[in-house]
Amino acid sequence: MKQKYNLIANELRRQNIRLSHLRKKVLEYLCQNPNHPTVDEIYVKIHKEVPNLSRTTIYNTLHILIKAGLLRLINIEDNETRYDIATQNHGHFKCEECGAIFDFNIDIDSFPIKELTGFKITDKNVYFKGVCPGCLLNIKNDN
């Protein structure tokens, strides 16, 4: 966690982006909780420690991190925006039972996409939905 935080903090400094106390708190949370949190999850956890934190500050901080290339926005569900501190290309699996999101390695660049020749691709995402092994076991044990 500390290594990821330091790498991101150094990159923000390199890009002349000020790391205020509130931004540090959001970044610390993201590094400590790489579970693809929503803004509300971030707010609820940090607001206890920092009562003057607003959702607007969180949104602004997330936007800065995305613009700097240090955070990814993911939309697995239409009504749910989550944030991913892991910026390398990878896929996501969302369990439809418990709601957990799991990362998995995939070579996104190896997909043959002849239909998009001449297009400029700015983002690549692979999402799967289903039931995770833990929930499958619970479902099996309930039956």
C-alpha positions as CSV (number, residue, x, y, z in Angstrom):
1,M,0.0,0.0,0.0
2,K,2.7,2.5,1.0
3,Q,4.7,1.8,-2.2
4,K,1.6,2.4,-4.4
5,Y,0.8,5.6,-2.4
6,N,4.4,6.9,-2.8
7,L,4.4,6.2,-6.5
8,I,1.2,8.1,-7.1
9,A,2.2,11.0,-4.8
10,N,5.5,11.3,-6.6
11,E,3.7,11.3,-10.0
12,L,1.3,14.0,-8.8
13,R,4.2,16.2,-7.7
14,R,5.9,15.5,-11.1
15,Q,2.7,16.8,-12.8
16,N,2.6,19.8,-10.5
17,I,-0.6,18.6,-8.8
18,R,-0.9,19.7,-5.2
19,L,-1.6,16.9,-2.7
20,S,-3.7,18.6,-0.1
21,H,-4.6,17.0,3.2
22,L,-8.0,15.9,1.9
23,R,-6.6,14.6,-1.3
24,K,-4.1,12.6,0.7
25,K,-6.9,11.0,2.7
26,V,-8.8,10.0,-0.5
27,L,-5.6,8.6,-2.0
28,E,-4.7,6.7,1.2
29,Y,-8.2,5.2,1.2
30,L,-7.9,4.1,-2.5
31,C,-4.5,2.5,-1.9
32,Q,-5.7,0.7,1.3
33,N,-8.9,-0.4,-0.3
34,P,-8.3,-1.6,-3.9
35,N,-11.8,-3.1,-3.9
36,H,-13.2,-0.7,-6.5
37,P,-15.0,1.7,-4.1
38,T,-17.8,4.1,-5.0
39,V,-17.8,7.7,-4.0
40,D,-20.3,7.0,-1.3
41,E,-18.1,4.2,0.2
42,I,-15.1,6.5,0.2
43,Y,-17.2,9.3,1.8
44,V,-18.6,7.1,4.6
45,K,-15.2,5.7,5.6
46,I,-13.2,9.0,5.5
47,H,-15.9,11.3,6.8
48,K,-15.7,9.7,10.2
49,E,-12.1,10.8,10.5
50,V,-12.3,14.0,8.5
51,P,-15.8,15.6,9.1
52,N,-15.1,18.6,6.8
53,L,-14.7,16.3,3.8
54,S,-17.4,16.7,1.2
55,R,-18.5,14.4,-1.7
56,T,-17.5,17.3,-4.1
57,T,-13.9,17.1,-2.8
58,I,-13.9,13.4,-3.4
59,Y,-15.3,13.7,-6.9
60,N,-12.8,16.5,-7.7
61,T,-9.9,14.4,-6.3
62,L,-11.0,11.3,-8.3
63,H,-11.3,13.4,-11.4
64,I,-7.7,14.8,-10.9
65,L,-6.4,11.2,-10.4
66,I,-8.2,10.0,-13.6
67,K,-7.0,12.9,-15.6
68,A,-3.4,12.3,-14.4
69,G,-3.7,8.6,-15.5
70,L,-3.4,7.3,-12.0
71,L,-7.0,6.0,-11.5
72,R,-9.5,4.3,-13.7
73,L,-13.2,4.8,-13.7
74,I,-15.2,1.5,-14.1
75,N,-18.9,1.1,-14.9
76,I,-19.9,-2.5,-14.6
77,E,-23.4,-1.6,-13.8
78,D,-25.3,1.3,-15.5
79,N,-26.2,2.9,-12.2
80,E,-22.9,2.4,-10.4
81,T,-19.6,4.1,-10.9
82,R,-16.5,2.6,-9.2
83,Y,-12.9,3.6,-9.1
84,D,-9.9,1.3,-9.7
85,I,-6.4,2.2,-8.4
86,A,-4.9,-0.5,-10.7
87,T,-4.4,1.3,-14.0
88,Q,-2.8,-1.5,-16.0
89,N,-5.1,-3.3,-18.5
90,H,-7.1,-6.1,-16.7
91,G,-10.6,-7.4,-16.6
92,H,-13.3,-7.3,-13.9
93,F,-15.7,-9.9,-12.6
94,K,-18.7,-8.8,-10.5
95,C,-20.4,-11.4,-8.4
96,E,-24.2,-11.0,-8.7
97,E,-24.7,-12.5,-5.3
98,C,-22.4,-10.6,-3.0
99,G,-21.5,-7.6,-5.2
100,A,-17.7,-8.1,-4.9
101,I,-15.6,-7.2,-7.9
102,F,-12.5,-9.3,-8.7
103,D,-9.6,-8.3,-11.0
104,F,-8.3,-10.8,-13.5
105,N,-5.4,-10.7,-15.9
106,I,-6.2,-10.6,-19.6
107,D,-4.3,-9.4,-22.6
108,I,-6.8,-6.9,-23.8
109,D,-4.5,-5.8,-26.6
110,S,-4.6,-9.3,-28.2
111,F,-8.3,-9.1,-29.2
112,P,-8.6,-8.9,-33.0
113,I,-10.9,-5.9,-33.7
114,K,-10.9,-5.6,-37.5
115,E,-14.2,-3.7,-37.4
116,L,-12.5,-0.8,-35.6
117,T,-9.7,-0.2,-38.0
118,G,-9.2,3.5,-38.4
119,F,-10.8,4.3,-35.0
120,K,-8.9,5.8,-32.1
121,I,-9.5,3.7,-29.0
122,T,-9.1,5.6,-25.7
123,D,-10.2,3.0,-23.2
124,K,-10.5,-0.8,-23.1
125,N,-12.6,-2.7,-20.5
126,V,-13.6,-6.3,-20.1
127,Y,-16.4,-7.1,-17.7
128,F,-17.9,-10.4,-16.7
129,K,-20.8,-11.1,-14.3
130,G,-21.7,-14.2,-12.5
131,V,-21.3,-15.9,-9.1
132,C,-18.0,-16.1,-7.3
133,P,-16.7,-19.4,-5.8
134,G,-17.6,-18.3,-2.2
135,C,-21.2,-17.5,-3.1
136,L,-21.5,-20.7,-5.2
137,L,-20.4,-22.7,-2.1
138,N,-23.0,-20.9,0.0
139,I,-25.7,-21.5,-2.5
140,K,-24.7,-25.2,-2.7
141,N,-24.7,-25.5,1.1
142,D,-28.2,-23.9,1.3
143,N,-29.7,-26.4,-1.0
